[in-house]
């Protein structure tokens, strides 16, 4: 169970790093702002 949880966190972290890098380089987000806000809100709950 812990290995699976750590793998999910690792994949999520790489996705977040990639999305942040994309946003810095291109000046635009991969997904719309409303989806980002919804995802962050539900992830923090």
One Martini backbone bead per residue (centre of mass of N, CA, C, O) as a GRO file, in nm:
protein
   45
    1UNK     BB    1   0.058   0.062  -0.022
    2UNK     BB    2   0.301   0.259   0.008
    3UNK     BB    3   0.409   0.230  -0.277
    4UNK     BB    4   0.160   0.339  -0.422
    5UNK     BB    5   0.149   0.614  -0.282
    6UNK     BB    6   0.434   0.707  -0.368
    7UNK     BB    7   0.384   0.687  -0.673
    8UNK     BB    8   0.158   0.894  -0.690
    9UNK     BB    9   0.319   1.132  -0.573
   10UNK     BB   10   0.542   1.128  -0.786
   11UNK     BB   11   0.368   1.178  -1.036
   12UNK     BB   12   0.240   1.439  -0.936
   13UNK     BB   13   0.504   1.600  -0.901
   14UNK     BB   14   0.593   1.586  -1.198
   15UNK     BB   15   0.344   1.727  -1.309
   16UNK     BB   16   0.378   1.993  -1.154
   17UNK     BB   17   0.656   2.065  -1.264
   18UNK     BB   18   0.576   2.066  -1.563
   19UNK     BB   19   0.352   2.280  -1.543
   20UNK     BB   20   0.529   2.508  -1.429
   21UNK     BB   21   0.732   2.517  -1.661
   22UNK     BB   22   0.533   2.573  -1.887
   23UNK     BB   23   0.426   2.841  -1.769
   24UNK     BB   24   0.699   2.993  -1.766
   25UNK     BB   25   0.772   2.958  -2.076
   26UNK     BB   26   0.469   3.030  -2.213
   27UNK     BB   27   0.242   3.189  -2.030
   28UNK     BB   28   0.066   2.921  -2.009
   29UNK     BB   29  -0.175   2.697  -1.949
   30UNK     BB   30  -0.285   2.376  -1.981
   31UNK     BB   31  -0.519   2.451  -1.797
   32UNK     BB   32  -0.767   2.596  -1.675
   33UNK     BB   33  -0.810   2.782  -1.395
   34UNK     BB   34  -1.065   2.642  -1.279
   35UNK     BB   35  -0.942   2.356  -1.271
   36UNK     BB   36  -0.709   2.420  -1.084
   37UNK     BB   37  -0.876   2.514  -0.843
   38UNK     BB   38  -1.040   2.256  -0.809
   39UNK     BB   39  -0.801   2.064  -0.770
   40UNK     BB   40  -0.673   2.203  -0.525
   41UNK     BB   41  -0.919   2.189  -0.340
   42UNK     BB   42  -0.964   1.875  -0.348
   43UNK     BB   43  -0.670   1.798  -0.259
   44UNK     BB   44  -0.688   1.951   0.034
   45UNK     BB   45  -0.931   1.777   0.170
   0.00000   0.00000   0.00000
